[in-house]
Amino acid sequence: MSKPVKPVTERAVRERVGRVAADAETPVATGRYSAAILELCAEILAEVGRFARPSDMELSAFFREHREAGQQDRALIAETVYAALRRWRLMQAIAPNSGFKRLVLAVWATQFKVNLRELENCGLKRGDSEWLAAVKGAASLPQPYEVDADLPDWVIVELRQRFDDETLLRHAKGFQQSGPLDLRVNLMRVTRDQVLERLNADGFRGVATPYSPAGIRMQGKPSINRHPLFLSGDIEVQDEGSQLLAWLVDPRRGEMVVDYCAGAGGKTLALGALMKSTGRLYAFDVSAKRLENLRPRLARSGLSNVHPQRLERGRDPHVKRLAGKIDRVLIDAPCSGLGTLRRNPDLKCRQTAEAVDELVVKQSGILDDASRLVKPGGRLVYATCSIIARENQGVVNAFLERSPEFRLVPAHEVLVAQRIAIQCGDYLELWPDEHGTDGFFAAIMEKRVS
């Protein structure tokens, strides 16, 4: 029996992956293909391929043990691992039982389009060149649908309940690309245009994101955590889809707001900025360690209205004390994390349908508990970084059936009112191929006034 997979939140994935490969460049551009790098890539891919723990954790441990690897080498190693994982089914189909060195060569040849001449320093053995030519030929042929989608069979079954095969495949291919580096501007301190001007003057290249009024999408993945704008709290790293959740909550000055599963607080900071540091913003989480990680970010942000609070599992006295008093509550629920496959592709091989069954029970319990905080006329936003309907619409619909005091508020109405031009219906659903973001789901509910 496989080890249960820890529930995932978007912020956790972003933070961990950012620590591993925030500096990654396009691997082909590094020009550092060698026998030594091939050995290192094969070694770490063999460890990651056991799927015993998240790939970013494996990479972090690996780089601690191999401090001789420079920044460019680490970028190439990390991107090789992620490229292999994003097309894991394809690699198994075109290079079965080949050993990890040859698997790395297959990734470089088919995903990075490296030619044989560039691999001359990799110590190719007799037959490797012919084998690579055959692999490249096999990769260029039409593949079975499941291999082309490169998703587990059980995920394909889940998505086929909602999408035709053409739409499903388009969504699936969106997850086969590397996710961009998005920044959120602290609008309480600085404008997006001012940040763009400064970044461009410093040699970075960024553009305004199409949907989030505070978002910037960077060209490449430059190291940004030492830039003065980051150190001063004027920018934070945050996927555009994650940023949009703050606008769904739409907190107002002076209100009482709760980020119920705050973690390290990326969305907390976004909410606080929209509140202009007024009112009272609670950052709740069951993990003291995650909340501790919020403190340095909170200090940089300049917010004074945020109150981190660890929750006891089960009925917490803080929740009881605040019941019926909160204007707006955001739940970024622990989930399967499959909407983050661009950044965390090993989840395809570690997550299971049985784990989702358990998560749905947990998500429903969290939604019930958090809903008790909302006052009449208040807003409740439930969100996940999952693409599985059972974790999303299923949880929300079941909640609305057992909680008639809440009604669904169409997401498009809220976003249109804030001049955010994104096509959506009752729910906000984001996909890499359509929106350029990670996969997200969000529902807005309002407590009726009796």
Beta strands, then each sheet from edge to edge (+ up, - down):
strand 1: 181-185
strand 2: 206-208
strand 3: 215-218
strand 4: 235-237
strand 5: 256-259
strand 6: 280-285
strand 7: 306-310
strand 8: 326-332
strand 9: 374-384
strand 10: 406-409
strand 11: 428-430
strand 12: 440-447
sheet 1: 2+ 3- 1+ 4-
sheet 2: 7+ 6+ 5+ 8+ 9+ 12- 10+
sheet 3: 7+ 6+ 5+ 8+ 9+ 12- 11+
end
